[in-house]
Amino acid sequence: MKVNEGSLDRILRVVAGLALIAWAAFFGGPVWAWIGLVPLATGSIGMCPLYSMLGINTCPVKKESA
């Protein structure tokens, strides 16, 4: 698995995932809020399968030295 998420992307995913899970678990949110598990997992591992399929990569590109 190749990392395809940058730092900011990963942080936002983890925060959004935790917020949705907390909403569902502690504040009586709707059942669909458990979808927060997906951004939490992808943000934690740094790899998004949808990004791979769409050819998106938010990681900073390292320049090769000449």
Backbone as a ProteinNet text record, in pm:
[ID]
protein_1_A
[PRIMARY]
MKVNEGSLDRILRVVAGLALIAWAAFFGGPVWAWIGLVPLATGSIGMCPLYSMLGINTCPVKKESA
[TERTIARY]
84.3	0	89	65.2	141.8	64.8	131.8	68.5	31.8	-92.9	-136.8	-211.8	-193.3	-255.9	-148.6	-158.9	-67.7	-104.3	-20.4	-40.3	-171.8	-200.5	-323.7	-445.9	-441.7	-550.3	-574.2	-467.2	-478.7	-536.6	-490.5	-540.2	-689.1	-729.2	-870.4	-958.1	-909.9	-986.6	-1004.8	-897.7	-904.9	-999.2	-987.7	-1074.3	-1220.8	-1246.8	-1384.1	-1439.9	-1357.6	-1401.9	-1434.8	-1347.8	-1373.4	-1497.5	-1516.7	-1635.2	-1763.6	-1764.6	-1884.8	-1911.6	-1807.5	-1824.1	-1873.2	-1815.6	-1859	-2004.6	-2042	-2180.8	-2275	-2239.6	-2324.7	-2325	-2208	-2196.2	-2244.2	-2215.2	-2240.5	-2353.1	-2388.2	-2486.8	-2612.4	-2633.3	-2755.6	-2768.9	-2657.4	-2661	-2721.6	-2746.5	-2806.2	-2710	-2764.6	-2684.2	-2580.3	-2612.5	-2518.5	-2391.4	-2391.5	-2272.5	-2157.9	-2189.1	-2083.4	-1994.1	-2032.4	-1947.3	-1815.5	-1810	-1687.2	-1573.5	-1605.2	-1500.4	-1413.9	-1473.1	-1398.6	-1291.2	-1325.6	-1218.3	-1118.4	-1164.5	-1072.4	-970.5	-1015.5	-924.6	-831	-884.2	-798.7	-699.7	-741.5	-650.7	-542.1	-576	-478.7	-371.2	-411.7	-313	-248.2	-309.7	-250.8	-275.2	-365.3	-393.2	-543.7	-587.1	-728.2	-746.7	-823.4	-845.9	-912.9	-1002.5	-1068.7	-968.2	-877	-771.6	-690.4	-659.6	-582.1	-655.4	-785.8	-864.5	-874.7	-879.6	-893.7	-760.7	-650.5	-518.3	-484.7	-544.8	-521.1	-413.7	-325.8	-221.9	-198.8	-225.8	-208	-77.5	6.6	139	227.4	312.3	407.2	502.7	531.1	618.5	763.3	844	986.3	1055.8	1136.3	1207.3	1333.7	1357.8	1477.1	1598.1	1708	1829.2	1895.6	1940.8	1998.5	2144.5
-117.6	0	124.1	209.6	332.5	446.7	524.1	638.5	741.3	786.3	884.7	1002.2	1020.1	1131.1	1215.4	1346.1	1437.1	1455.3	1524.9	1543.4	1613.4	1723.3	1796.4	1711	1641.4	1551.6	1445.8	1386	1282.1	1337.9	1455	1515.9	1546.5	1605.2	1637.8	1512.9	1406.4	1281.7	1222.7	1221.2	1165.6	1248.7	1380.9	1467.9	1451.5	1450.7	1434.3	1297.5	1194.1	1060	1050.8	1105.3	1103.7	1184.1	1297	1379.4	1304.5	1238.5	1162.8	1046.4	975.8	862.6	910.7	1020.3	1075.7	1119.8	1180.5	1223.7	1103.8	995.9	876.8	807.1	797.4	718.8	792.3	921.4	992.2	1094.1	1141.1	1247.6	1207.4	1078.2	1030.7	1065.2	1074.4	1103.9	989.5	1011.6	906.8	790.3	678.4	558.4	580.1	658.9	680.9	751.5	813.7	883.9	786.4	657.9	558.1	545.4	608.3	611.7	681.7	749.5	813.1	714.9	587	484.6	483.1	516.1	513.6	622.6	750.8	851.1	831.6	779.5	752.5	647.1	541.2	434.1	481.4	548.8	592.3	699.1	785.8	886.1	824.7	719.2	653.2	579.2	513.9	437.6	521.4	635.3	724	683.4	590.3	542.4	539.1	603.2	605.8	528.7	419.1	341.4	423.5	513.4	595.8	688.8	746.1	829.1	747.5	622.7	537.3	515.1	488.3	464.3	589.2	706.4	831.5	896	838.1	892	1018.7	1035.3	1153.9	1121.5	1218.1	1201.5	1337.7	1349	1475.5	1481.7	1379.6	1381.6	1480.5	1550.1	1638.1	1554.6	1606.3	1534.9	1567.2	1462.3	1481.9	1499	1603.4	1628.5	1542.9	1484.5	1403.3	1494	1458.5	1538.1	1497.5	1595.7	1571.4	1536.3
0	0	0	-94.7	-107.2	-42	42	108.1	2	3.3	-95.8	-32	98.5	168.9	236.8	221	287	433.7	507.7	651.8	684.7	617.3	644.7	611.8	501.9	461.4	568.7	617.9	721.1	850.1	891.6	1015.5	1004	891.5	872	870.5	808.9	805.8	945.6	1023.4	1158.9	1245.2	1238.4	1318	1275.9	1145.7	1097.3	1136.7	1124.4	1162.2	1309.8	1394.5	1538.6	1574.3	1507.4	1533.7	1498	1383.4	1343.9	1439.1	1477.2	1569.7	1705.7	1755.1	1884	1877.7	1766.1	1747.6	1757.2	1687.9	1688.2	1823.9	1887.7	2010.1	2135.3	2144.2	2269.1	2264.4	2146.2	2136.9	2060.2	2044.1	1981.4	1834.5	1765.6	1622.8	1543.8	1417.6	1333.6	1311.2	1272.6	1250.1	1141	1039.5	928.9	974.2	1091.6	1140.2	1171.2	1182.7	1203.1	1080.1	969.3	850.8	882	995.7	1041.5	1060	1067	1075.7	950.2	836.4	710.1	705.4	727	725.4	839.4	953	1062.8	1021.9	958.6	915.3	804.6	704.6	593.7	638.7	728.8	781.3	868.4	938.7	1025.4	946.8	838.3	761.5	651	615.3	515.3	371.8	351	215.8	192.3	84.8	49	-82	-79.8	-202.7	-313.6	-277.1	-377.8	-445	-367	-425.9	-526.1	-491.6	-582.3	-713.5	-705.6	-826.6	-913.7	-849	-923	-958.8	-911.3	-941.6	-865.1	-747.4	-665	-562.2	-537.1	-436	-371.4	-241	-171.8	-94.8	-110.4	-47.3	-121.8	-45.4	-114.6	-200.6	-317.7	-411.2	-378.6	-362.7	-338.6	-473.4	-483.9	-608.6	-612	-727.6	-745.6	-765.3	-701.6	-722	-852.8	-926.7	-1059.4	-1052.4
[MASK]
++++++++++++++++++++++++++++++++++++++++++++++++++++++++++++++++++

